[in-house]
Amino acid sequence: MLTLLITQLQSDGLASLTKRAWQQLKEADGGDVSSELRLLMASGAAAVAGHLDIVDDEDAQALRADLLRLLGTQRKRRDTALLDALVHVLMARDAIRQLGSVSREGVV
């Protein structure tokens, strides 16, 4: 029974993280990405953030610390802070990738 309750609470948190990621991605892409693709990206980012929040091995602890340092501020909820940092990292990666493709085209 306790395991079922924990699973339900985690899935409730995942829904709110997905909604938060959806909004962040929508603002970042200016509405240019399809709703289906944005939902897929948002749910994936939310799942990663939720997993990082509950996993307790050394690698997860190190990654959590790195992600939380990126924000530079303390937040009350670690799961939303991890999501925010993860979305920033993903957007930075995409920007770097786009810059790389532009330079290969000879525009830069």
C-alpha positions as CSV (number, residue, x, y, z in Angstrom):
1,M,0.0,0.0,0.0
2,L,2.8,2.4,0.9
3,T,4.6,1.7,-2.4
4,L,1.3,2.5,-4.3
5,L,1.0,5.8,-2.4
6,I,4.6,6.8,-3.2
7,T,4.1,5.9,-6.9
8,Q,0.9,8.1,-7.0
9,L,2.6,11.0,-5.3
10,Q,5.6,10.7,-7.7
11,S,3.3,10.6,-10.8
12,D,1.4,13.7,-9.5
13,G,4.8,15.5,-9.3
14,L,5.7,14.3,-12.8
15,A,2.5,15.9,-14.2
16,S,3.3,19.3,-12.7
17,L,6.9,19.0,-13.9
18,T,5.7,18.2,-17.4
19,K,3.5,21.2,-17.4
20,R,6.3,23.5,-16.2
21,A,8.7,22.1,-18.9
22,W,5.9,22.5,-21.5
23,Q,5.6,26.2,-20.7
24,Q,9.4,26.8,-20.7
25,L,9.8,25.0,-24.0
26,K,6.8,26.9,-25.5
27,E,8.4,30.2,-24.5
28,A,11.8,29.1,-25.9
29,D,10.5,27.9,-29.3
30,G,8.1,30.7,-29.9
31,G,5.4,28.2,-30.9
32,D,7.4,26.8,-33.8
33,V,7.4,23.2,-32.5
34,S,4.4,21.0,-32.8
35,S,2.4,20.3,-29.7
36,E,3.2,16.6,-29.9
37,L,6.9,17.1,-30.1
38,R,6.9,19.7,-27.3
39,L,4.9,17.3,-25.1
40,L,7.4,14.5,-25.8
41,M,10.3,16.8,-24.9
42,A,8.6,18.2,-21.8
43,S,7.6,14.8,-20.5
44,G,11.1,13.4,-21.1
45,A,12.8,16.4,-19.3
46,A,10.3,16.0,-16.4
47,A,11.0,12.3,-16.1
48,V,14.7,12.9,-16.0
49,A,14.3,15.7,-13.4
50,G,12.0,13.5,-11.3
51,H,14.3,10.6,-11.5
52,L,17.3,12.7,-10.5
53,D,15.4,14.0,-7.6
54,I,14.8,10.5,-6.1
55,V,17.9,8.5,-7.1
56,D,20.6,8.5,-4.5
57,D,23.8,7.1,-6.0
58,E,27.0,9.0,-6.3
59,D,26.6,9.8,-10.0
60,A,23.1,11.2,-9.4
61,Q,24.3,13.3,-6.4
62,A,27.1,14.8,-8.5
63,L,24.8,15.6,-11.4
64,R,22.2,17.1,-9.1
65,A,24.9,19.3,-7.5
66,D,26.2,20.4,-11.0
67,L,22.7,21.2,-12.2
68,L,21.7,23.1,-9.1
69,R,24.9,25.2,-9.2
70,L,23.9,26.3,-12.7
71,L,20.9,28.1,-11.3
72,G,23.0,29.9,-8.7
73,T,20.1,30.3,-6.3
74,Q,18.4,28.1,-3.7
75,R,14.9,26.9,-4.5
76,K,12.4,25.4,-2.1
77,R,11.6,22.4,-4.4
78,R,14.5,20.5,-5.7
79,D,12.6,18.7,-8.4
80,T,11.5,22.0,-10.1
81,A,15.0,23.4,-9.7
82,L,16.5,20.3,-11.4
83,L,13.9,20.7,-14.2
84,D,14.7,24.4,-14.7
85,A,18.5,23.7,-14.8
86,L,18.0,20.7,-17.2
87,V,15.9,22.8,-19.6
88,H,18.6,25.5,-19.6
89,V,21.2,22.9,-20.3
90,L,19.1,21.4,-23.2
91,M,18.5,24.9,-24.7
92,A,22.2,25.8,-24.4
93,R,23.1,22.5,-26.1
94,D,20.6,23.2,-28.9
95,A,22.0,26.7,-29.4
96,I,25.6,25.4,-29.6
97,R,24.4,22.8,-32.1
98,Q,22.8,25.4,-34.2
99,L,25.9,27.6,-34.1
100,G,28.0,24.6,-35.2
101,S,25.7,24.0,-38.2
102,V,25.8,27.6,-39.2
103,S,29.6,27.7,-39.1
104,R,29.8,24.5,-41.2
105,E,27.6,26.2,-43.8
106,G,30.2,28.9,-44.2
107,V,27.9,31.7,-42.9
108,V,30.1,32.6,-40.0
